[in-house]
Amino acid sequence: MTQSFNALFSPETSPHPADLQTFRLLCDALFFYALPGSKAGQQELWTGYTPVQFSGEEQARFQSLANELKGHEAEFHGGLLASLSAGYGDRDEASVGSLVSSLRSGKIAAPLQKTENETLWQAMLILKLAEMYREEEREITQGFMAIAGKEAELFAAIRGKETEEGGDEEEEQTLRELAAAATTLSGPTLNLPRLAKAWGHLYLRDTKATEIPLLVTTHKELQSLLAEGYEALTGRLPRQLVSLALPTQTESTGYAALAEKFRAATGTSREHFNRLLMGIAANGTISGELLAELQGTGNDLNRTALPFLKGCPSETIRFYAYEGASFGALFASLTGTPIAEPQKASSATGLLAVLS
């Protein structure tokens, strides 16, 4: 029986389905983090779950804060974060307004001593704010798309029969460019290092994370952040393993059919490729023979995928290996969380796939 090849999305919570589609062509199961109160659950193609278990009272407290925050970040002042951690000892009196400002600028105020739960609450708040900003961007994008559609209708009505004869190429090109710009999401407006650090706090509390061999992301900067931590731990840089060119689908309605056809056509080479990746993830070292076999299988998979790239948008996934270092150790380094025996060699290798 073939072992399932699973991946975990980072460093965002409740990502947009468009960010997950290309990864799902390769992975058997794709997971992401959902904050308390999120409606994200198991779906046909990906699964959201809360990595840290909270009591009903704690979940209700977090949801209440999230509802109050939306659209009113600047109105919150000292003591709001403290209300979340009531009963946990020391209280953090930093205002949410200051937190939002520091997230956007990347500047961090002098840290106060916090309990473990207070640090976790603040990390979740950062991730929730990122969700809000991304949702605002999507609403703006949808507005641009609606305007572009109305402009296209207006131009067509003005030109009349000229549209049937080919119309004005320059005007049509302008509309196409506007539509393309409107459909491009620029990602979170928050400072990515702060976002990755907040996500890392959840990862370190996630007992299921060690069962997932691959971390996937749409942010190239995450690879650089983890590489810095890896170099600090090992004195080496991560290894780039292989690149895959995979089709993508701009219309969500056609994605399921594309995924089914692609996975059926690439079954043998894809399963071999995934099996080799799991073998690398389970070992602290990568042999030259295994690396050569992986790259050869990646080439086979790229050739099998070629027919799907004709007349279809494509994206590239680059795989990196943090040889002898688990993601637990890397995120502990990123978040400044103390770990036992930090110099001890790991029997696992962290695998990261970056979509570009």
C-alpha positions, -999 to +999 in steps of 0.1 A: +000+000+000+014+034-010+020+058+019+002+091+016+023+122+009+011+151+030+020+188+032+014+217+055+009+253+042+029+281+058+030+309+071-006+319+068-038+306+084-070+299+063-053+306+030-072+313-002-079+281-022-059+296-052-028+295-030-032+257-025-043+244-059-009+238-075+004+220-044-026+197-044-017+184-079+014+168-062+004+160-026-021+134-015-034+156+013-028+193+021-033+209+055-033+244+069-039+261+102-072+276+111-076+299+141-103+293+168-137+301+154-128+296+117-152+277+096-123+259+077-127+222+082-121+191+061-129+195+024-123+173-006-089+187-015-075+203+017-081+203+054-079+231+080-074+224+117-065+243+149-030+232+160-036+241+196-065+229+216-084+255+237-113+254+261-147+267+250-142+298+271-108+305+255-122+301+220-151+324+227-127+350+241-106+349+209-136+351+186-150+380+205-117+399+201-115+390+164-150+404+159-141+436+177-109+441+158-123+440+123-122+475+109-114+491+142-077+482+150-067+518+157-094+522+184-078+496+207-055+507+234-036+494+265-050+465+283-068+447+254-043+419+250-042+416+288-079+408+289-072+377+268-047+363+292-066+370+324-058+345+350-024+336+335-002+359+356+017+388+342-004+410+318+008+425+285-002+462+284+008+468+248-019+483+227-033+466+195-027+499+177+010+497+185+011+461+175-005+468+141+020+496+135+050+474+144+037+447+121+036+470+091+069+486+098+088+456+110+100+475+141+097+456+174+094+473+207+114+462+237+099+428+247+081+424+280+083+392+300+053+370+290+040+336+299+038+309+273+001+314+269+004+352+264+030+346+237+006+322+219-023+346+222-003+374+206+009+351+178-027+342+170-037+379+170-009+386+145-022+358+123-058+370+126-048+405+116-031+390+085-063+372+076-082+405+078-058+423+056-058+396+029-096+396+030-096+434+024-073+429-006-096+403-021-126+426-017-107+454-035-096+429-062-132+418-067-142+455-071-115+460-097-128+430-116-163+442-116-152+476-129-131+460-156-162+439-167-184+470-168-158+489-188-156+460-213-194+461-217-194+499-221-166+498-248-185+471-266-217+491-266-199+522-278-181+504-306-212+485-317-206+466-349-169+475-347-165+449-320-176+421-344-150+433-369-121+431-345-124+465-326-096+486-313-067+463-303-051+489-280-083+493-260-088+456-257-052+451-245-057+478-219-088+459-206-069+426-205-040+442-186-065+458-161-082+424-156-049+406-151-038+432-125-071+429-107-068+391-104-033+392-090-033+390-052-002+405-036-004+385-004-005+398+032+006+434+037+021+425+071+058+421+077+065+385+067+092+378+093+067+387+120+040+366+104+064+336+101+074+340+137+038+340+148+030+309+127+061+292+141+047+295+177+016+275+166+038+250+147+059+243+179+026+235+198+013+213+170+016+176+178+006+166+143+033+186+126+060+159+129+038+135+109+038+159+078+071+157+059+067+187+036+061+224+043+048+244+013+046+282+008+039+309-017+064+332-001+100+330-013+111+351+017+102+322+041+129+301+025+155+328+033+143+332+069+145+294+075+179+293+057+193+318+082+182+297+111+196+266+094+230+282+088+231+293+125+223+257+136+245+238+112+269+262+096+256+251+062+230+264+036+200+243+026+202+223-006+179+230-036+168+195-047+147+199-078+121+221-096+088+211-111+067+230-136+030+224-129-002+237-145-024+260-127-061+270-132-072+306-129-109+296-127-117+276-095-146+259-113-122+240-136-097+231-110-112+198-099-113+184-134-077+195-141-064+179-108-082+146-116-067+144-151-032+155-140-030+131-111-043+102-133-017+109-161+012+114-138+004+087-112+035+065-116+061+093-118+044+114-091+042+085-066+078+076-072+088+113-067+068+116-035+082+083-021+118+096-027+110+129-009+096+110+021+128+090+022+149+122+023+126+137+050+131+106+072+169+107+072+194+132+085+217+129+055+211+128+017+232+104-003+244+113-038+226+083-052+192+093-037+196+129-049+204+118-084+174+094-084+151+122-071+163+146-098+158+120-125+123+112-113+116+150-112+126+152-149+103+123-157+075+141-139+082+173-158+080+154-191+048+138-182+033+171-172+042+188-205+009+182-223-009+200-195+012+231-199+001+237-235-023+266-235-025+266-197-008+289-171+020+272-152+039+277-120+072+264-107+077+246-074+112+245-060+121+220-033+147+227-006+162+203+020+174+214+054+196+183+058+198+171+094+175+198+108+138+194+116+113+223+112+108+222+149+144+232+154+143+258+126+111+275+140+125+273+175+155+293+162+132+317+144+110+324+174+137+324+199+122+294+218+147+275+239+152+239+227+170+210+244+204+201+229+203+226+200+236+213+186+225+176+185+222+163+149+187+155+139+177+122+123+152+141+101+154+166+072+130+195+068+116+198+033+102+231+019+084+236-014+082+272-027+057+282-054+069+309-078 
